[in-house]
Amino acid sequence: MPDLWSVARVHHSDLHFTPITIAMKSSIVLQVILFIAAAMLIGVGIFSLTNPIAFVARNGVDVAGNLSLLNDIRGNGGLMLGGGLVILLGVIFSRIRYASTVTAALLYLFFGLGRVVSILVDGMPSDTLVKATVVELVVGVVVLIAYFRFRDPAQFRQPTTAPANA
């Protein structure tokens, strides 16, 4: 009896897949924007992972002894560190620059939008968090503008004819 994978291979053997690689135009401006976005996330991520009590104390919040909140803060720090590293890899390797640009735009815009929702629902936080909201939204918009400015539109066109080896 054939295994599932060999059945799938035989069944779909007549299909032809063209790998899609989406690229960004080569630009030092985009690399600088991504580097700044990465550095900010990596810095905040490391700070909140290694010293969550000091990280939130600057906003007037005391979390000492609240293990669940400390866990949550460190978890968010890990997410920021990981996201920052993905963005940084896009600065170094052009093959993943598209993915890192999208990652940067999504992380910054949704961090900022999440804070805006919190302001609307919960009220005004400390000045530091209001500034963080503005910075996150500005960085997110700058990365989004860079995405549209530096993406390669030729990559998004679908071929009109079948491949020659089909």
Contacts in CASP RR format, 6 or more apart in sequence:
PFRMAT RR
TARGET T0000
AUTHOR 0000-0000-0000
METHOD contacts of the structure
MODEL  1
MPDLWSVARVHHSDLHFTPITIAMKSSIVLQVILFIAAAMLIGVGIFSLT
NPIAFVARNGVDVAGNLSLLNDIRGNGGLMLGGGLVILLGVIFSRIRYAS
TVTAALLYLFFGLGRVVSILVDGMPSDTLVKATVVELVVGVVVLIAYFRF
RDPAQFRQPTTAPANA
2 10 0 8 1.000
16 162 0 8 1.000
16 163 0 8 1.000
16 165 0 8 1.000
16 166 0 8 1.000
18 159 0 8 1.000
18 163 0 8 1.000
20 155 0 8 1.000
21 95 0 8 1.000
21 155 0 8 1.000
22 98 0 8 1.000
22 151 0 8 1.000
22 152 0 8 1.000
22 155 0 8 1.000
22 156 0 8 1.000
23 94 0 8 1.000
23 95 0 8 1.000
23 97 0 8 1.000
23 98 0 8 1.000
23 151 0 8 1.000
23 152 0 8 1.000
23 155 0 8 1.000
24 30 0 8 1.000
24 94 0 8 1.000
24 97 0 8 1.000
24 98 0 8 1.000
24 101 0 8 1.000
24 147 0 8 1.000
24 150 0 8 1.000
24 151 0 8 1.000
24 152 0 8 1.000
25 150 0 8 1.000
25 151 0 8 1.000
25 152 0 8 1.000
26 94 0 8 1.000
27 150 0 8 1.000
29 146 0 8 1.000
29 150 0 8 1.000
30 97 0 8 1.000
30 101 0 8 1.000
30 146 0 8 1.000
30 149 0 8 1.000
30 150 0 8 1.000
31 91 0 8 1.000
31 97 0 8 1.000
33 142 0 8 1.000
33 143 0 8 1.000
33 146 0 8 1.000
34 87 0 8 1.000
34 88 0 8 1.000
34 90 0 8 1.000
34 91 0 8 1.000
34 97 0 8 1.000
34 100 0 8 1.000
34 101 0 8 1.000
34 104 0 8 1.000
34 143 0 8 1.000
34 146 0 8 1.000
35 88 0 8 1.000
35 91 0 8 1.000
36 139 0 8 1.000
37 84 0 8 1.000
37 87 0 8 1.000
37 104 0 8 1.000
37 108 0 8 1.000
37 139 0 8 1.000
37 140 0 8 1.000
37 143 0 8 1.000
38 83 0 8 1.000
38 84 0 8 1.000
38 85 0 8 1.000
38 87 0 8 1.000
38 88 0 8 1.000
38 91 0 8 1.000
38 100 0 8 1.000
38 104 0 8 1.000
39 88 0 8 1.000
40 135 0 8 1.000
40 139 0 8 1.000
41 80 0 8 1.000
41 81 0 8 1.000
41 82 0 8 1.000
41 83 0 8 1.000
41 84 0 8 1.000
41 87 0 8 1.000
41 107 0 8 1.000
42 80 0 8 1.000
42 81 0 8 1.000
42 82 0 8 1.000
42 84 0 8 1.000
42 85 0 8 1.000
42 88 0 8 1.000
43 80 0 8 1.000
43 81 0 8 1.000
44 77 0 8 1.000
44 80 0 8 1.000
45 76 0 8 1.000
45 77 0 8 1.000
45 78 0 8 1.000
45 80 0 8 1.000
45 81 0 8 1.000
46 77 0 8 1.000
46 81 0 8 1.000
47 54 0 8 1.000
47 55 0 8 1.000
48 55 0 8 1.000
48 73 0 8 1.000
48 74 0 8 1.000
48 76 0 8 1.000
48 77 0 8 1.000
48 78 0 8 1.000
48 80 0 8 1.000
49 74 0 8 1.000
49 75 0 8 1.000
49 77 0 8 1.000
49 78 0 8 1.000
49 81 0 8 1.000
52 63 0 8 1.000
52 70 0 8 1.000
52 73 0 8 1.000
52 74 0 8 1.000
53 63 0 8 1.000
53 64 0 8 1.000
53 70 0 8 1.000
55 73 0 8 1.000
56 63 0 8 1.000
56 73 0 8 1.000
58 128 0 8 1.000
59 125 0 8 1.000
59 126 0 8 1.000
59 128 0 8 1.000
59 129 0 8 1.000
60 126 0 8 1.000
63 69 0 8 1.000
63 70 0 8 1.000
63 73 0 8 1.000
80 107 0 8 1.000
83 103 0 8 1.000
83 107 0 8 1.000
84 104 0 8 1.000
84 107 0 8 1.000
86 96 0 8 1.000
86 99 0 8 1.000
86 100 0 8 1.000
86 103 0 8 1.000
87 100 0 8 1.000
87 103 0 8 1.000
87 104 0 8 1.000
87 107 0 8 1.000
88 100 0 8 1.000
89 96 0 8 1.000
89 100 0 8 1.000
90 96 0 8 1.000
90 97 0 8 1.000
90 99 0 8 1.000
90 100 0 8 1.000
90 101 0 8 1.000
91 97 0 8 1.000
91 100 0 8 1.000
98 151 0 8 1.000
101 143 0 8 1.000
101 146 0 8 1.000
101 147 0 8 1.000
101 150 0 8 1.000
101 151 0 8 1.000
102 147 0 8 1.000
104 139 0 8 1.000
104 140 0 8 1.000
104 143 0 8 1.000
105 140 0 8 1.000
105 143 0 8 1.000
105 144 0 8 1.000
105 147 0 8 1.000
108 136 0 8 1.000
108 137 0 8 1.000
108 139 0 8 1.000
108 140 0 8 1.000
108 143 0 8 1.000
109 136 0 8 1.000
109 137 0 8 1.000
109 140 0 8 1.000
109 141 0 8 1.000
109 144 0 8 1.000
111 136 0 8 1.000
112 132 0 8 1.000
112 133 0 8 1.000
112 136 0 8 1.000
112 137 0 8 1.000
113 137 0 8 1.000
115 125 0 8 1.000
115 129 0 8 1.000
115 132 0 8 1.000
115 133 0 8 1.000
115 136 0 8 1.000
116 133 0 8 1.000
116 137 0 8 1.000
118 125 0 8 1.000
119 125 0 8 1.000
119 130 0 8 1.000
119 133 0 8 1.000
124 130 0 8 1.000
END
